[in-house]
Amino acid sequence: MKIIPLLIFMMIPWKAYSQDTFSIVAIDSVTGEIGSAGASCVPIILPFAPYGALIISDIIPGTGAIHTQAYWLAANQLNARTRMLAGDSAQQIINWLSLNDAQSNSSIRQYGIVDYNNGHPRSAAFTGAGCNDYKNHITGPGYAIQGNILLGQHILDSMEARYLNTTGSLADKLMAALQGANVTGADTRCAPFGLSSLSSFIRVALPGDSANNYHLDLYMAYPSNTSYPVDPIDSLQTLYDNWVNGVTVEEPSVSSTHVHFTQTSDEITFMAFGDLATKKLRLQLYDPAGKIVADSIFTGSFTMNRRQKKLSEGVYLFRISEGSKTVSTGKCIF
C-alpha cells in the first residue's frame, strides 16, 4: 500500500525553528526497510511546517534516514542529505555537521542518523550542549532515539524498550516506540494541554521506493488555535491501524495554494487560499469505517457541525477536490 508523501523538504525557506522533539530513526537489516517517526509540541506552522514535526524527517530509500531537530535549519538538513548521498556513514555525517553548522552554532542542534551499509546498519546521534533540557540520545544496532525539552530520560528509555521488545514489522516497532512516549508533558511544553505533543508522524521506505513516495507515510498535526480532543500519538495510532487494515490516504503536496482547516469539538471549518479561494470545491468526509458521511460543494470557506450531521466521535478523513483533481486531504477528530 502506498501513501502519497506530504513534504518536499528543500522547498521550505532556510529558516530556523525551535523543535522540542522526541524521535527515532531505524533500519531493518533483513528487509532493507528504513523508518522515521517522531512527535513534537510544534503545531501546524503555515507555510513553513504545515505538518508540524514531520519537518525533521528525511529518508533516502535503500540508503538511510536523517533527523535534524532542535532549532531546525533547512541548510543543515540539506547538507546532511548531501553527505549521505556522497557515501558518508552516520557518524561521519554528524562529525561533518558539528564542524560545518550553517550558522556556526552546532551546540543548539540535535541529530539522529542511520545508514544501511549493505545490510550492516550503523547509527549515530548528537545532542548539542545548548539544546534545552531535558535532552539526550540513545543509539543501538540500527537505531537512534533522541529528544529535547523532555520530561526526563525515562521518555527515551521507554521509547527504546518499546522498540526493542515489540515483535512485527519495522513500522510496528516504530509505532510502539512513539507510544512509549505517549504521556502528558513528554514534550514539556505540551503539559498545559494534557498532551504528549501537538504533531506526530511515522514513515517507512522500502528499498525500491522512490524519493518522497514511501511505503508508509502518515502524520497527525493540530493547528495552534484549535482544541485538542485526542493526543496526536493516539490519533496517529488510529491512522496506522487503518493503514494496516487496508485504508489508504492520498496526501497533498506543499503549495502556496492550499486548503487549511480548524476545528472545535463539534465543528470543522475549511478555508481555501490562493487560487483555490475563488474555485468551486467539493468536500467529501469519510467516517472511521471508510463510508462517505458528507459530500458538499463550497467556495472560499465551509463549516460543518458534526451534531447536525449526527456523526459519532472518532477520526475522520476528508478529501477536497476541484473537478477530478484532489487538492487537499487530511484528518479531523471529533
JOJO-V780380 format. One record per pair of residues at least 6 apart in sequence whose ideal C-beta (glycine too) atoms are under 7 Angstrom apart, sorted by the first residue. I is the first residue (numbers start at 0). J is the second residue. D is the distance in whole Angstrom. If there is no record, write none. Layout:
i: <I	I>
j: <J	J>
d: <D	D>
This chain:
i: <0	0	1	1	1	2	2	2	2	2	2	3	3	4	4	4	4	4	5	5	5	5	5	6	6	6	7	7	7	8	8	8	9	9	10	11	11	12	12	13	13	13	14	15	15	15	16	16	16	17	18	18	18	18	18	18	18	19	19	19	19	19	19	19	20	20	20	20	20	20	20	21	21	21	21	21	21	21	21	21	22	22	22	22	22	22	22	22	23	23	23	23	23	23	23	23	24	24	24	24	24	24	24	24	24	25	25	25	25	25	25	25	26	26	26	26	26	27	28	28	28	28	30	31	31	31	32	32	32	32	33	33	33	33	33	33	34	34	34	34	34	34	35	35	35	35	35	36	36	36	36	36	37	37	37	37	37	38	38	38	38	38	38	38	38	38	39	39	39	39	39	39	40	40	40	40	40	41	41	41	41	41	42	42	42	42	42	42	42	43	43	43	43	43	45	46	48	49	50	50	50	51	51	51	52	52	52	53	53	54	55	55	55	55	56	56	56	57	57	57	57	58	58	58	58	59	59	59	60	60	60	60	61	61	62	62	62	63	63	63	63	63	63	64	65	65	65	65	66	66	66	67	67	67	67	67	68	68	69	69	69	69	69	69	70	70	72	72	74	75	75	75	75	78	78	78	79	79	82	82	83	83	87	88	88	88	89	89	89	89	89	89	90	90	92	93	93	93	93	96	96	97	97	100	105	106	106	106	107	107	107	108	109	109	109	109	109	109	109	110	110	111	111	111	111	111	112	112	113	113	113	113	113	113	114	114	120	120	122	122	122	122	122	123	123	124	124	124	124	126	126	126	126	130	131	131	133	133	133	134	134	134	135	135	136	136	136	137	137	137	142	144	144	144	146	146	148	148	148	149	149	149	150	150	150	150	154	154	157	157	158	158	158	160	161	161	161	161	162	162	162	165	165	165	169	170	170	170	173	174	174	174	177	177	177	177	178	178	180	181	181	181	181	182	183	183	183	183	184	185	185	186	186	189	189	189	192	194	194	194	195	195	196	196	197	197	197	198	198	198	198	199	199	199	199	199	200	200	201	201	201	201	202	202	202	203	203	203	204	204	205	208	215	216	217	217	217	217	219	219	219	219	219	220	221	221	222	224	225	225	226	226	228	228	229	234	234	234	237	238	238	246	248	248	249	249	250	251	251	251	255	256	256	256	256	257	257	257	258	258	258	258	258	258	258	259	259	260	260	260	260	260	261	262	262	264	265	265	265	266	266	266	267	267	268	268	269	269	269	269	270	271	271	271	271	275	275	276	277	278	278	279	279	280	280	280	280	280	281	281	281	282	282	282	282	282	282	283	283	283	283	284	284	284	284	284	285	285	285	286	286	286	286	287	287	287	292	292	293	293	295	305	310	312	313	314	314	315	315	315	316	316	317	317	317	318	318	319	319	320>
j: <242	247	212	214	247	215	216	217	247	248	250	249	250	211	212	213	216	250	50	53	216	218	250	50	53	253	211	252	253	57	73	76	73	77	253	47	73	47	73	72	73	74	47	70	71	72	47	48	71	70	39	41	55	68	69	70	71	39	40	131	147	148	186	188	37	39	52	55	68	146	147	37	38	146	149	154	158	180	185	186	36	37	55	66	68	111	145	146	36	37	142	144	158	162	173	176	34	35	64	66	111	112	113	142	143	34	113	141	142	162	169	173	33	113	115	120	141	169	118	119	120	141	169	61	115	206	169	203	204	205	58	60	63	64	115	204	64	169	170	173	202	203	56	58	64	66	202	173	176	177	200	201	52	55	56	66	200	52	177	180	195	196	198	199	231	232	51	52	186	196	197	198	186	188	189	196	197	48	51	52	197	198	51	197	198	220	221	222	223	49	51	220	221	222	259	255	54	253	198	218	220	197	198	220	198	199	200	200	218	71	66	67	68	71	66	200	202	64	65	76	80	64	202	204	213	80	83	84	204	205	206	208	115	206	83	114	115	83	89	112	113	114	115	113	79	80	83	112	110	111	145	75	76	79	108	110	109	145	107	108	109	127	130	147	107	108	101	102	101	96	100	101	108	96	99	101	92	96	92	95	92	114	95	114	116	121	112	113	114	121	122	123	121	123	112	110	112	123	125	105	110	105	125	108	127	127	128	129	127	129	130	127	125	126	127	130	134	145	147	124	125	124	136	143	144	145	123	143	120	121	122	141	142	143	120	121	140	141	138	139	141	142	143	138	143	136	138	143	145	134	135	136	145	147	147	148	149	151	152	146	147	149	152	155	143	144	145	144	155	159	162	155	158	159	154	155	186	187	188	185	186	187	182	184	185	187	180	185	179	180	176	179	180	179	175	176	178	179	172	175	176	171	172	175	203	201	203	215	201	201	236	239	199	201	232	235	232	236	195	195	230	232	233	195	190	193	194	195	190	195	196	195	196	195	196	197	227	227	230	231	230	232	231	232	220	221	231	219	220	221	231	218	219	231	232	235	217	218	215	217	235	239	213	215	216	213	214	215	213	214	214	214	242	250	235	238	239	242	231	234	235	238	330	231	227	231	261	261	261	262	263	264	264	332	332	314	330	332	314	314	330	289	316	328	325	328	328	326	327	328	273	272	273	274	275	272	273	327	269	270	271	275	319	326	327	270	272	267	268	269	329	331	268	268	331	333	304	305	306	302	303	304	303	331	300	302	282	300	301	319	300	278	280	299	300	321	326	299	298	298	321	296	298	297	298	319	320	321	296	319	320	293	295	297	301	317	319	291	294	317	318	291	292	293	315	317	291	315	316	292	310	313	315	313	314	315	308	310	303	308	301	333	333	333	333	330	332	330	331	333	328	330	328	329	331	325	328	326	327	326>
d: <7	5	7	7	7	6	4	7	6	6	6	5	5	4	6	6	5	7	5	6	6	6	5	6	6	6	6	7	6	6	7	6	7	6	6	6	5	6	7	7	4	5	7	5	6	5	7	7	5	6	6	6	6	4	6	7	5	6	5	7	6	4	5	5	6	4	6	6	4	6	7	6	6	3	6	6	7	5	6	7	7	3	6	5	6	6	6	7	5	7	6	5	6	7	6	5	7	5	4	5	5	7	5	7	5	5	6	6	4	7	6	6	5	5	6	4	4	4	5	7	5	6	7	6	7	4	5	5	7	6	5	7	6	5	7	5	7	5	7	5	7	4	4	5	5	7	5	4	6	5	6	4	5	6	7	7	6	6	6	7	6	4	7	4	6	6	6	4	6	5	7	6	4	4	4	6	5	6	5	6	6	6	6	4	6	6	5	6	4	6	6	5	7	5	7	7	5	6	7	5	5	6	2	4	4	6	6	4	5	6	5	6	5	6	6	6	6	7	5	6	6	5	6	5	7	7	6	7	4	7	6	4	6	4	6	7	6	5	7	7	5	4	6	5	5	6	7	5	7	4	7	5	5	6	7	6	5	7	6	5	4	7	5	5	5	6	6	7	4	6	7	5	7	7	7	7	5	6	5	6	6	7	7	6	7	5	4	6	5	5	6	4	7	4	6	5	6	5	5	7	6	5	6	7	6	4	5	4	5	4	6	5	7	5	6	5	7	5	6	6	5	5	6	4	7	4	5	6	6	7	5	6	7	6	7	5	7	4	5	7	6	6	4	6	7	4	5	4	5	5	6	5	6	4	6	5	4	5	7	7	4	7	6	6	7	6	4	5	5	5	6	5	5	6	6	6	6	6	6	7	7	7	7	5	5	6	5	5	4	6	4	4	5	6	4	5	6	4	5	6	4	6	5	4	6	7	5	5	6	6	6	5	6	7	5	7	6	7	6	5	6	4	7	6	6	5	7	7	3	4	7	6	5	6	6	6	5	6	5	7	6	6	5	7	7	5	6	7	4	7	6	7	5	4	5	5	7	4	7	5	6	6	5	6	5	6	5	4	4	6	5	6	7	7	6	5	6	6	5	4	5	7	6	7	6	7	5	6	5	6	5	6	6	5	5	6	7	6	5	7	7	6	6	6	6	5	6	7	5	6	6	7	3	5	5	6	7	6	6	7	5	6	5	6	4	5	7	6	6	5	7	7	5	7	5	7	6	5	6	6	7	5	6	5	7	4	6	6	5	7	5	7	6	6	7	7	6	6	7	7	5	6	5	6	7	5	7	6	6	7	5	7	5	6	6	6	5	6	5	7	5	7	6	4	6	5	6	6	4	5	7	7	6	4	6	7	7	6	6	6	6	5	6	5	6	6	5	7	5	7	7	6	7	6	6	6	5	6	4	6>
